[in-house]
């Protein structure tokens, strides 16, 4: 050790406890692992700090953890009909699909509705069409009777039975009639899918929504014309879309199609008598 002035130098010698000097102080190349800094959050890093780039976890992971699988297997067979998962495919439609099917029901003479929905029949459209019909029938019927009573200066009372009657009529018709037709076609060896029939009959009722709105016009003849046109279009829509399929039932196919057509007309007549007619 040498000292000169205020500085102290240490000789280049081995001292106990010191770190030996680097023998070859050349340029050291540092290599970094490849990473994609443009991605957030970062993916699994392949370095030593793979867990350091992840965001902190919640203290309570009750809602983020997957539900532990139970020992019970999912229901199968007819028991699956009572699960929500069994009906999810029939509600998997877009708004454009529903609008396209509604348009086909308003122009029934093409008779191509069944072919278009054969691969993807839905129950979403029929459900909301029936629900809208119930609301429109109750609101329009209530409004028309209210105005008629006020014009004649008579006391008016709200009829709650109009809602329950409409719900029973539309939901019952779009369920019972396709189910009965499904059984009949199966008996005549011309089976058709039950969901396809429910879809067809559900969309066939859409024409009655604008018809009910037009029933506010206080002209009895006009109401009969509106109900008749709506019933004819609805009956034609169902009959033409089932005609090609029912022809395989043999010689009686015409009677089945005629019965389907007349049944739709009967529905229009019932709607005219009970919903389109205003009594004071």
HELIX and SHEET records of a PDB file:
HELIX    1   1 UNK A   77  UNK A   82  5                                   6    
HELIX    2   2 UNK A   84  UNK A   86  5                                   3    
HELIX    3   3 UNK A   88  UNK A   91  5                                   4    
HELIX    4   4 UNK A   95  UNK A  106  1                                  12    
HELIX    5   5 UNK A  108  UNK A  110  5                                   3    
HELIX    6   6 UNK A  113  UNK A  116  1                                   4    
HELIX    7   7 UNK A  124  UNK A  151  1                                  28    
HELIX    8   8 UNK A  161  UNK A  187  1                                  27    
HELIX    9   9 UNK A  194  UNK A  204  1                                  11    
HELIX   10  10 UNK A  207  UNK A  214  1                                   8    
HELIX   11  11 UNK A  220  UNK A  246  1                                  27    
HELIX   12  12 UNK A  247  UNK A  249  5                                   3    
HELIX   13  13 UNK A  253  UNK A  274  1                                  22    
SHEET    1   A 2 UNK A   2  UNK A   4  0                                        
SHEET    2   A 2 UNK A   7  UNK A   9 -1                                        
END                                                                             
